[in-house]
């Protein structure tokens, strides 16, 4: 018996819980909408009819009224709906729907009478819109306004595109006449590319905004779609208001960014002007030479702009946004990986520049490359060879390879030029010395003070290595002097019938290897 009672109690509890769940589902709010217009929200189950069914019944009654009658005045009256007191909203003699206390929003302070009056007003507007939508003149007016708006839209698009091209060409004409160098790089071509892309993006934004306004206007031209146009307009006004509020709140930061950029540019121009005066000899300082000034100006300008942009970045309104910070991290990581070699070149350039190993105009040898230094940059150094070739040597190569400066120690006595030659032991060294000095004396471009000299440089197994050292009048003609000097040496030894040994000589031939006299 006890077991049976327990089972019955459990079944009743389950049934009650199931019934409560069904009541909750049946009591979910339902909105009555007519022709894109929300009229009222039903929340209560009245006399066993859930909100969704009430919406269905109300829509059927309204449709039946419109089929049988013209639009009638909408009124309200207090009545009893089942066992619940409420307010009926009527269309002339016909009832549209009823409202009870349970339909009110719990978070709203609106009374039942106020809610019924608002629902009646919305229903009246919907019925009027339904009536106007069936009037040919109203529809024709909407079509005419839409066509007119479309024509205005086409003209506006044309003006936007023409204005974009005019602005791009106008700015291009101005930028072609100017130069803006930062860190040794003229950034105006980059700015020109950016401004073209910017104007194209702005043009497409303007076209999108005009399209949005056209859609709003066309929707509002017809009574049936007027609420949709109102919602789009409300959304646009809300976004513009939010943007305006955001801009006002961010205006101190924006002004700060403008001030930082202005101060950065002012400091950069001042430093560049001071270093430019050093470069052209107007100002003299002990810590930098004129040949270092150009590269120093680029480096200083670049560092100033990096610091200025770092300060301006912290003032950006969205700098604390996690998404923006994540993007900055990814971009920074990519830039670090991509610029690893660039940083190496830049640091090597600083080492080469301030070690004062050479200056512009010096004749140097870097590895197997010889030439005159024409430009010292933060990333590379340019040489002009005797073959009239311009060679760009990365600064990292210059710090890792041997560098010979033929001009640095030859300012007063002239640049040194040496020529090596091997002669056998059968020729007295004094005779070899005399022949080499004779050849040097016949060569143009060789200084007489200090006089050329001959060094017995090495005693090898089969020959003696001699070096002839001369000083050049002008280091720019190094190659020409070397060629003429070699020709005079060959002529002198040929006339004296002295054999010049080759690097692979291991014994005397049966007869001397000499050119025929001419």
Secondary structure, DSSP 8 states (H G I E B T S, - for coil): -HHHHHHHHHHHHHHHHHHHHHHHHHTS-EEEEETTEEEEEE-S-BTTB-HHHHHHHHHHHHHHHHHHS----EEEEEEEETTEEEEEEEETTEEEEEEEGGGS-TT----HHHHHHHHHHHHHHHHHHHHHHT-HHHHHHHHHHHHHHHHHHHHHHHHHHHHHHHHHHHHHHHHTT---EETTEE-HHHHHHHHHHHHHHHHHHHHHHHHHHHHHHHHHTSTTTHHHHHHHHHHHHHHHHHHHHHHHHHHHHHHHHHHHHHHHHHHHHHHHHHHHHHHTTSS--SS--HHHHHHHHHHHHHHHHHHHHHHHHHT-TTTT-HHHHHHHHHHHHHHHHHTHHHHHHHHHHHHHHHTT---TT-EEEETTEEEEEEEE-SSEEEEE-TTS-EEEEEHHHHHHS-EEESSGGGTTT--EEEEEEEEETTS-HHHHHHHHHHHHHTSTTB-SSS--EEEEEEE-SSEEEEEEEEEBS-GGGHHHHHHHHHHHHHHHHHHTT--B--TT--S--SS-------
